[in-house]
Amino acid sequence: MTSTISPTSLSPTSRQIWNRSRGLLLALVLLLAAGVTLAALRSGDQHGHLDPRSADRSGSRAVAELLKSSGVTIDVVTTLDRAAAATGPDTTLLVTDPDLLTPHQQRVLRAATAPAAGRTVLLGPGIPSVGTLAPGVRTVAPAPVAARAPQCTLPAAARAGKADIGGERYVTDALDNDACYPADGIPSLLRLSEPDAGDTILLGSPDILLNDRLDHEGNASLALQLLGSRPHLVWYLPSLSDPSASDGRDGGEDGGDDFLDLIPSGWLWGTFQLFLAAVLAAVWRARRLGPLVPERLPVATRASESAEGRARLYRKTNARDHAASALRSATRDRLASLLGVPPKEAHAPETLIPPVSARIPSTALDPSFLLFGPAPADDSALVRLADQLDALEREVRTS
């Protein structure tokens, strides 16, 4: 009688494909849902932090509307070229994030504002920008934002009274300045007079311009006086997408561009995040060891062929100890089932040897040596051991 073996397909089934891809599909769906949600939340009146078009808590539409009602015209710019071109004696230039500017942008902005005889207001300039945009000024460790008294003779601060100011603090050796709203004796608002009747104001924190803080203390009064002293206000929101951010990255005045200097810092940080995500994914996949699963073989393999192939591997590596151990272990299991010994105790000499000896007391074979003896010294000893184990098992069965 001839048996036919049905061919086995190696192609994955639809269920296997679904099980493998459902995790990735779920992650993509969640990512898409998060993107749609963020886009919906940021739509409408929300434009960003300190944006005069934004009506959310961190926006500045409230102070912008008050300035417009006072007759001040406001232009919102996001590029250095437009900000520098708009400077003039009748203009106030507000820079919302000076530290975001590159050294080249800072030098260009300073060159445009210094001779313009207008007012420049810098919000929270720190170590990266204060030395270029306000020469001679140094920063001190930031202080918490709190309602502080002006303690200075600057008319705008004296009329506004207490205001929510803190953040960066500034010291300077210049004589012609107004130092207001000190925290631990160091001012959080510093006004520097420019040679051509202009001035530069450094404000340690932007809180007085935020929608949710404008009605606190004298914040509104101080903001209107600082930004409304001239009929035209240029509201500069620095952006990494500004083409000037990639200009002049020379590390100095002598030239010598470096490739890494031409890459915006945001891209380097993003690349590092992608690398970290890849490492974490590799670690996750490497540790994802589940239970063993049967493999679908393309053809049926006879047990005798598997045994012969395994024996050849043992012979090729001279693994007589492993071969003998496999033969003895299998014999002990079969003898235990014949003698009523529990399977868990089949490999304990003190449990298996007594019933074997009791079943065949007159045998010339030594059960203890055959079942638990040392490894054979050569191939002949291994063959002899296999024959003796077979004879021992046959005597137990027939006794």
Backbone torsions as a table, in degrees:
resi	resn	phi	psi	omega
1	MET	NA	124.2	-177.0
2	THR	-99.3	128.1	178.5
3	SER	-100.9	139.0	178.7
4	THR	-103.4	140.0	179.6
5	ILE	-103.9	118.4	-179.1
6	SER	-68.8	137.9	179.3
7	PRO	-64.3	146.2	179.9
8	THR	-107.7	128.0	-179.1
9	SER	-77.5	135.9	177.5
10	LEU	-92.2	-9.7	-178.3
11	SER	-73.4	136.9	178.9
12	PRO	-66.5	145.2	178.6
13	THR	-78.5	167.9	179.7
14	SER	-63.8	-33.6	178.3
15	ARG	-67.2	-39.9	177.4
16	GLN	-64.5	-41.5	178.0
17	ILE	-61.5	-42.0	179.8
18	TRP	-64.9	-43.9	-179.1
19	ASN	-62.8	-34.0	-179.1
20	ARG	-77.3	-31.4	-171.9
21	SER	-103.9	-7.6	-174.6
22	ARG	-66.9	-33.4	177.9
23	GLY	-63.6	-44.5	178.8
24	LEU	-65.1	-41.1	179.1
25	LEU	-64.0	-40.7	178.4
26	LEU	-62.6	-42.0	178.3
27	ALA	-62.9	-40.6	178.3
28	LEU	-64.7	-40.5	178.9
29	VAL	-63.6	-43.9	179.0
30	LEU	-63.8	-40.7	178.5
31	LEU	-63.4	-42.7	178.4
32	LEU	-64.8	-41.9	179.3
33	ALA	-64.4	-40.0	178.5
34	ALA	-64.8	-40.3	178.3
35	GLY	-63.4	-42.6	178.9
36	VAL	-64.8	-41.0	180.0
37	THR	-64.0	-45.1	179.1
38	LEU	-63.7	-39.9	178.6
39	ALA	-63.4	-38.8	179.2
40	ALA	-67.8	-40.4	-179.5
41	LEU	-68.3	-31.0	-177.2
42	ARG	-92.4	0.8	179.6
43	SER	-80.4	177.1	176.9
44	GLY	75.6	-121.1	-172.8
45	ASP	-89.6	-0.5	-177.0
46	GLN	-93.7	120.4	-177.6
47	HIS	-122.4	-14.2	178.1
48	GLY	134.6	175.1	-177.5
49	HIS	-67.2	129.5	178.0
50	LEU	61.1	21.5	177.8
51	ASP	-84.5	127.1	-178.8
52	PRO	-69.1	-7.8	176.3
53	ARG	-95.1	-4.3	-173.3
54	SER	-96.5	132.4	178.6
55	ALA	-101.3	5.8	179.0
56	ASP	-80.1	-179.7	-172.1
57	ARG	-60.3	-38.4	-177.0
58	SER	-93.2	5.2	176.8
59	GLY	-84.6	-177.1	-176.6
60	SER	-134.6	30.2	-178.9
61	ARG	-65.9	-34.9	-175.8
62	ALA	-60.1	-49.6	-179.4
63	VAL	-68.5	-32.1	178.1
64	ALA	-65.2	-41.0	178.7
65	GLU	-66.6	-37.8	177.5
66	LEU	-65.1	-39.4	178.2
67	LEU	-65.7	-40.6	178.6
68	LYS	-64.1	-40.0	178.9
69	SER	-67.3	-19.7	177.0
70	SER	-89.0	2.1	177.2
71	GLY	95.5	9.2	179.9
72	VAL	-90.5	128.8	175.8
73	THR	-88.8	138.6	-174.8
74	ILE	-121.1	129.2	173.0
75	ASP	-117.8	125.6	178.0
76	VAL	-95.4	122.9	-180.0
77	VAL	-126.6	152.2	179.3
78	THR	-125.9	5.1	179.6
79	THR	-123.0	151.3	-179.1
80	LEU	-66.8	-37.7	-177.7
81	ASP	-60.0	-45.7	-179.9
82	ARG	-68.1	-37.1	179.6
83	ALA	-66.3	-43.8	-179.4
84	ALA	-68.2	-35.8	-178.8
85	ALA	-71.0	-22.7	-175.5
86	ALA	-89.1	-3.8	-178.0
87	THR	-69.5	150.0	179.8
88	GLY	177.3	173.2	-176.6
89	PRO	-65.6	-24.6	-179.5
90	ASP	-101.9	21.9	-174.1
91	THR	-125.9	139.3	169.2
92	THR	-106.7	125.5	178.3
93	LEU	-104.3	117.0	177.7
94	LEU	-103.2	121.3	178.2
95	VAL	-107.7	111.8	-171.8
96	THR	-76.9	-28.1	-177.8
97	ASP	-143.8	78.1	-176.9
98	PRO	-61.5	-32.0	-177.4
99	ASP	-68.2	-15.4	178.8
100	LEU	-77.7	-16.2	-179.3
101	LEU	-75.9	143.0	175.3
102	THR	-74.9	162.2	177.6
103	PRO	-54.8	-38.1	178.0
104	HIS	-64.2	-44.6	179.0
105	GLN	-63.0	-39.2	178.8
106	GLN	-62.4	-42.2	179.8
107	ARG	-65.2	-41.0	179.3
108	VAL	-65.1	-43.2	-179.3
109	LEU	-64.7	-41.9	179.2
110	ARG	-64.5	-39.7	178.6
111	ALA	-65.4	-28.2	-179.9
112	ALA	-83.0	-35.0	-174.3
113	THR	-88.0	-29.6	-175.3
114	ALA	-58.8	-47.0	-178.8
115	PRO	-89.9	4.2	-171.8
116	ALA	-80.1	-16.2	179.6
117	ALA	63.0	21.6	175.6
118	GLY	-102.5	-163.4	178.0
119	ARG	-112.1	136.5	175.3
120	THR	-119.7	125.0	178.8
121	VAL	-113.1	120.5	-179.4
122	LEU	-109.3	124.0	-178.7
123	LEU	-94.6	112.9	174.3
124	GLY	60.7	38.9	177.6
125	PRO	-65.6	132.9	-179.7
126	GLY	-110.8	-159.4	-176.8
127	ILE	-56.9	-39.0	-177.5
128	PRO	-63.1	-22.9	-171.8
129	SER	-128.0	-22.0	-169.9
130	VAL	-66.0	-33.7	-178.1
131	GLY	-66.1	-29.5	-179.4
132	THR	-90.0	-45.3	-176.1
133	LEU	-77.9	-24.3	178.2
134	ALA	-137.5	78.5	-176.2
135	PRO	-56.7	139.0	178.8
136	GLY	89.5	-2.2	-179.2
137	VAL	-104.5	140.2	177.3
138	ARG	-123.5	151.6	179.4
139	THR	-98.5	153.1	176.1
140	VAL	-121.5	161.6	-177.8
141	ALA	-48.8	134.9	-176.8
142	PRO	-61.7	153.6	176.8
143	ALA	-116.4	153.7	179.1
144	PRO	-65.3	149.1	177.6
145	VAL	-73.9	130.1	-179.6
146	ALA	-155.9	166.0	176.6
147	ALA	-73.1	115.4	-175.7
148	ARG	-125.0	148.9	176.3
149	ALA	-82.2	149.2	-175.1
150	PRO	-65.9	-45.5	-180.0
151	GLN	52.0	44.1	177.9
152	CYS	-154.4	173.8	-177.4
153	THR	-100.3	6.3	177.8
154	LEU	-62.0	121.8	-174.5
155	PRO	-56.7	-42.2	-178.6
156	ALA	-61.0	-43.3	-179.9
157	ALA	-70.6	-39.1	-179.9
158	ALA	-63.5	-40.2	179.5
159	ARG	-72.0	-33.0	-177.9
160	ALA	-76.9	-31.5	-177.5
161	GLY	74.1	-144.6	-178.3
162	LYS	-62.8	145.5	178.3
163	ALA	-150.2	156.8	179.9
164	ASP	-82.0	96.2	-176.6
165	ILE	-136.1	149.8	177.5
166	GLY	-179.7	-138.4	178.6
167	GLY	72.8	-136.4	-178.6
168	GLU	-63.5	145.4	174.8
169	ARG	-123.0	150.8	-168.2
170	TYR	-131.0	144.4	173.5
171	VAL	-131.1	147.8	-179.6
172	THR	-150.8	156.1	176.9
173	ASP	-95.9	-3.4	179.9
174	ALA	-66.7	142.1	-177.6
175	LEU	-83.8	-35.8	-175.2
176	ASP	-90.8	83.3	-179.8
177	ASN	-152.2	162.6	173.9
178	ASP	-121.1	122.2	-179.0
179	ALA	-110.8	115.2	-172.6
180	CYS	-126.8	164.8	176.5
181	TYR	50.6	62.4	-177.8
182	PRO	-74.1	146.1	171.0
183	ALA	-120.2	114.2	-174.0
184	ASP	57.9	37.5	175.9
185	GLY	84.5	-2.8	-178.7
186	ILE	-114.4	126.6	-171.4
187	PRO	-70.6	147.4	173.2
188	SER	-101.0	-9.3	174.2
189	LEU	-128.1	125.6	-178.4
190	LEU	-131.7	127.0	177.4
191	ARG	-111.7	123.8	179.3
192	LEU	-111.5	129.6	177.9
193	SER	-83.3	132.2	177.2
194	GLU	-88.1	156.4	-176.7
195	PRO	-60.4	-31.8	-175.8
196	ASP	-100.4	37.2	174.3
197	ALA	75.5	7.0	172.1
198	GLY	-90.7	179.5	177.5
199	ASP	-151.6	160.2	176.7
200	THR	-125.1	129.3	-179.4
201	ILE	-114.3	125.5	175.9
202	LEU	-105.1	119.9	-178.1
203	LEU	-112.2	119.4	-172.3
204	GLY	-62.2	-29.3	-179.9
205	SER	-144.4	152.7	-176.4
206	PRO	-92.5	11.5	-168.6
207	ASP	-61.1	-30.2	-177.5
208	ILE	-68.0	-13.8	-179.2
209	LEU	-98.3	-6.9	-176.5
210	LEU	-77.6	146.1	-178.0
211	ASN	-58.8	-41.0	-175.6
212	ASP	-81.3	-3.1	179.5
213	ARG	-119.4	-4.0	-172.7
214	LEU	-64.2	-32.6	-177.1
215	ASP	-89.3	8.8	178.0
216	HIS	-91.2	142.7	175.1
217	GLU	46.4	-134.3	177.8
218	GLY	-104.2	29.4	-175.5
219	ASN	-60.6	-46.2	-177.0
220	ALA	-63.3	-43.1	-179.4
221	SER	-63.3	-45.2	-179.2
222	LEU	-65.3	-42.0	-179.6
223	ALA	-63.5	-43.7	-178.8
224	LEU	-65.6	-37.3	-178.9
225	GLN	-74.2	-36.1	179.9
226	LEU	-71.4	-37.9	-175.4
227	LEU	-97.9	-13.8	-175.0
228	GLY	-108.8	18.3	-179.1
229	SER	-74.3	-14.8	179.8
230	ARG	-130.2	155.1	-172.5
231	PRO	-71.2	-14.9	-175.6
232	HIS	-125.6	128.4	179.3
233	LEU	-120.0	124.8	174.9
234	VAL	-103.5	114.6	-176.9
235	TRP	-97.4	102.7	-173.4
236	TYR	-97.2	115.3	176.2
237	LEU	-105.0	95.2	-179.1
238	PRO	-57.4	144.7	-177.5
239	SER	-138.1	144.3	176.9
240	LEU	-70.0	-18.2	179.2
241	SER	-82.5	-2.1	178.5
242	ASP	-64.5	124.0	-179.6
243	PRO	-56.6	-28.8	-178.3
244	SER	-69.1	-14.5	179.5
245	ALA	-66.7	-22.9	179.9
246	SER	-101.4	4.2	178.6
247	ASP	-93.3	147.0	172.7
248	GLY	68.1	21.5	177.9
249	ARG	-79.6	74.6	-173.7
250	ASP	-112.8	-1.2	-179.5
251	GLY	66.8	8.7	-180.0
252	GLY	163.1	-169.2	-176.4
253	GLU	-90.9	-6.8	-172.4
254	ASP	-92.7	-2.8	-177.3
255	GLY	87.0	-156.0	-178.7
256	GLY	84.3	64.4	-178.5
257	ASP	-65.6	143.1	173.9
258	ASP	-114.1	144.7	-175.4
259	PHE	-59.9	-43.3	-178.8
260	LEU	-65.6	-29.5	177.8
261	ASP	-68.4	-21.9	179.9
262	LEU	-82.4	-9.8	-179.6
263	ILE	-94.3	125.2	177.2
264	PRO	-58.8	148.8	-177.0
265	SER	-61.4	-30.2	178.9
266	GLY	-62.4	-36.3	179.1
267	TRP	-69.8	-38.1	177.8
268	LEU	-64.0	-42.1	178.8
269	TRP	-66.3	-39.9	177.5
270	GLY	-64.1	-40.3	178.0
271	THR	-63.9	-40.0	177.5
272	PHE	-63.4	-39.5	178.4
273	GLN	-65.0	-40.9	177.6
274	LEU	-63.8	-40.9	178.1
275	PHE	-62.5	-43.4	178.9
276	LEU	-63.7	-40.3	178.1
277	ALA	-63.6	-39.0	178.9
278	ALA	-64.6	-41.3	178.8
279	VAL	-63.8	-43.9	179.0
280	LEU	-64.2	-39.1	178.3
281	ALA	-64.8	-39.9	178.4
282	ALA	-64.4	-42.3	178.2
283	VAL	-63.9	-41.3	179.8
284	TRP	-62.6	-44.0	-179.4
285	ARG	-69.5	-34.6	-179.3
286	ALA	-68.6	-32.3	-179.2
287	ARG	-89.7	-2.0	-176.3
288	ARG	-86.0	69.9	-179.6
289	LEU	-102.3	113.0	179.3
290	GLY	-100.6	-170.3	178.7
291	PRO	-67.3	156.0	178.2
292	LEU	-67.1	142.1	178.9
293	VAL	-122.4	145.1	178.5
294	PRO	-68.2	139.5	179.8
295	GLU	-94.6	135.2	179.6
296	ARG	-81.8	104.9	-177.6
297	LEU	-78.7	149.2	-179.1
298	PRO	-69.8	-26.0	179.8
299	VAL	-138.9	161.0	176.0
300	ALA	-80.3	137.8	-179.6
301	THR	-114.0	127.9	179.2
302	ARG	-68.2	147.8	179.9
303	ALA	-62.9	-37.5	-179.7
304	SER	-64.1	-35.3	178.4
305	GLU	-68.2	-39.7	177.7
306	SER	-63.8	-42.1	179.9
307	ALA	-65.1	-40.7	-179.8
308	GLU	-67.0	-41.3	178.3
309	GLY	-63.8	-38.8	178.6
310	ARG	-67.3	-39.4	178.8
311	ALA	-63.3	-38.4	178.3
312	ARG	-65.2	-37.8	176.5
313	LEU	-63.8	-42.2	177.3
314	TYR	-60.9	-43.2	-177.7
315	ARG	-67.3	-37.2	-178.4
316	LYS	-64.1	-33.9	-178.2
317	THR	-100.6	7.1	-178.8
318	ASN	56.0	38.8	-177.9
319	ALA	-90.6	62.6	-179.7
320	ARG	-67.6	-31.4	179.7
321	ASP	-65.2	-41.7	178.6
322	HIS	-67.9	-40.1	179.4
323	ALA	-63.6	-44.9	178.8
324	ALA	-63.5	-40.2	179.2
325	SER	-63.1	-39.9	178.7
326	ALA	-66.1	-42.2	178.7
327	LEU	-63.5	-46.8	-179.3
328	ARG	-64.8	-41.3	-179.5
329	SER	-62.8	-43.3	179.4
330	ALA	-65.2	-40.2	178.5
331	THR	-64.6	-42.3	178.9
332	ARG	-61.5	-40.2	178.6
333	ASP	-62.7	-43.4	-178.4
334	ARG	-69.6	-39.8	178.0
335	LEU	-64.6	-38.7	179.8
336	ALA	-61.2	-40.9	178.6
337	SER	-67.9	-31.3	177.8
338	LEU	-73.7	-33.5	-174.2
339	LEU	-97.7	-1.2	179.6
340	GLY	77.8	21.6	177.1
341	VAL	-84.3	134.8	179.1
342	PRO	-58.2	141.2	-178.5
343	PRO	-56.0	-34.0	-178.6
344	LYS	-67.9	-22.9	-177.7
345	GLU	-105.1	10.3	-177.2
346	ALA	-67.6	-22.1	-175.1
347	HIS	-106.3	17.9	175.4
348	ALA	-104.3	118.4	-176.5
349	PRO	-57.6	-40.6	-176.5
350	GLU	-67.5	-17.1	179.8
351	THR	-98.0	-37.5	-173.5
352	LEU	-88.9	-37.8	-173.4
353	ILE	-63.6	-44.4	-178.6
354	PRO	-56.4	-48.4	-180.0
355	PRO	-67.4	-31.2	177.6
356	VAL	-66.4	-45.2	179.9
357	SER	-65.1	-35.0	179.2
358	ALA	-69.9	-30.9	-178.9
359	ARG	-74.5	-36.0	-178.0
360	ILE	-130.0	72.3	-175.8
361	PRO	-69.0	-23.7	-174.3
362	SER	-99.7	10.6	-177.5
363	THR	-73.8	150.7	176.5
364	ALA	-85.3	-8.1	-179.7
365	LEU	-82.4	147.0	178.6
366	ASP	-99.7	101.3	-177.3
367	PRO	-58.7	-37.8	-177.5
368	SER	-65.1	-42.6	179.9
369	PHE	-69.4	-41.1	-176.7
370	LEU	-68.9	-41.5	-173.8
371	LEU	-87.1	-25.6	-174.9
372	PHE	-136.7	21.0	-176.8
373	GLY	-80.3	-176.0	-179.7
374	PRO	-73.8	170.1	179.1
375	ALA	-71.3	147.3	178.7
376	PRO	-63.4	150.5	-177.6
377	ALA	-83.7	-26.3	-179.1
378	ASP	-149.8	-178.8	-177.4
379	ASP	-67.1	-35.4	179.1
380	SER	-63.1	-41.7	178.4
381	ALA	-65.4	-35.1	178.0
382	LEU	-65.7	-42.8	178.3
383	VAL	-64.8	-40.9	179.1
384	ARG	-64.1	-38.7	177.7
385	LEU	-63.2	-42.9	179.1
386	ALA	-61.6	-41.5	179.0
387	ASP	-65.2	-41.4	-178.3
388	GLN	-69.2	-38.0	176.0
389	LEU	-63.1	-39.9	178.0
390	ASP	-64.6	-41.3	179.1
391	ALA	-65.5	-41.3	178.8
392	LEU	-61.4	-46.3	180.0
393	GLU	-64.0	-36.8	-179.5
394	ARG	-67.4	-38.7	178.4
395	GLU	-65.8	-39.1	179.4
396	VAL	-65.7	-38.1	-178.7
397	ARG	-68.6	-36.2	-174.2
398	THR	-94.0	-6.5	-177.4
399	SER	-80.1	NA	NA
